[in-house]
Amino acid sequence: MDINITFDRPEEGPGSGPLTVGWFLTQDKGAVLFDPPERVVFRQTNKAHAKSASRCPAVVQLESRYFMVKCPYDLHIGFQRDEKGKARLVNRLGAASPVRSGKLGDVIKLVDEVEWRYPDRPTIQLVLPYCFIADELCYLTQLSAFLHYRRDPLPGTIFGGRFPLNVWPRPLMWAFEWHEPEKDLILRRGEPLFYCQFEGTDPSRPVQVVEAERTSELVTYMDQIGGVVNYVNQTFGLFRAAEALRPAKLVHPKAR
């Protein structure tokens, strides 16, 4: 008796095909500044040799599972304390800064000192409008752009994070812990800012990221779950309640 074993997934139904993740901007203001997320792929590299790293299946698999978000601003920021010892950010570029000093506070914020993890490591947040959604179980992990080389290393580390974006869509921010506040923080527009990794129930499924419509149902749902971090400590405990409010479908790919 012949026994045929296949590990192929069904062509239709839940769990078939790629895991679809939608992305959108939470506001249209200044949308031209924010590039679409890109899959991390190193093109124009050496593929002539059969043993080149560019052709290694393990390397290709790793790179293909990360999506890159680029920095939308040119920033050169310093950290100081005033004569009363209060922490503050300084725009080192002054009048030459592409971001007006009056708008800098809308872009980058210094977290209240009482909320820092360490008293000698300031925490700052770069405000961004990127948001990701999915219609099936999908965890988003935000992490540093570790595959890209920086000639001038950041003087600290970013705060990563992981949460189920199918029930908890929220705008991402870039949070940074300043380990060496005596060194300036320099960010350049167009350089990788962070990576996103998306995980479903089947790690073998490929992931596709599509631009999604910001529908009225999606906006309402985000309003219902938004801002609760200001009122409770453990927002993950609200996932079940959020799921009860969630519309059946949130991802509506934008027509091209």
Phi, psi and omega in degrees: 000129178272137178240120178257127180243130178232144178250013179290145176277157177298149182283342181226162176097176181302136178085002179265154178070187181288156173281118184266125177242129177263146174232150177202167175261138183286349177211155180272342182298123179070021185301333182296342180284339192253108180288151175298149174301145181236143172293139179284107179222127179263099180271171177056035175253170185292115177237008183292322183271137183299334182260012178298143178300333180295342181251001181289122181302323180294320179293314180298318178299316181297307184299321185290346184265005178242142176241135188258137171248128184271155178288130182271353187229156166261117184226139173225100190243138174245163178245135179216165168240138180282186184296341177263003178086007181281134181287143178204159177262148181236131177277100185294334182280344178056230181293342180275357183290133174298331177265120180301142181303325180290342180257354185299322180293340176279342185260315185226136186231142174269121180292145179307137187301328181293345181261358177294148177288326179230141185294340182254011181233095178300150176243130178235161180226131173264120184281128182225153180261008183288136177217142181238146181219160176209157180255010173217169183307122182205124176262136174257131173244123178259129183211170185292160180278070191284346179273350180257134182275135175248125179295325177244098184302148176294143181278037181176198183231156177269155173277117172278180178189158180215130180202158179279105186285346179289336177244351185224056178292130179207153178297137176277150170232162176257108181257136189228132176256117189274093183288329180236077185293349175285346176259140181288154175261121182240120177239140183240135179301134178093345177278153178301130179261314176199169176249156169238136173241138183242129183234126174255197181285337179244106184294346181277346181288136175289163181241134172240134180250123183235150174287132185246154176288142174269081186284165179296324178296320179293316179297317179298315180297319179292326175295324182291329182254356186282147173075003184290342179299339179283350187236342177227158182270323184247085183293337179298337178289352181262003185300318182295319178294322179295321181296328179291334180270346189290132172298157183297326182225129179244332185272110174238099183306139181286134179289137180265000000 
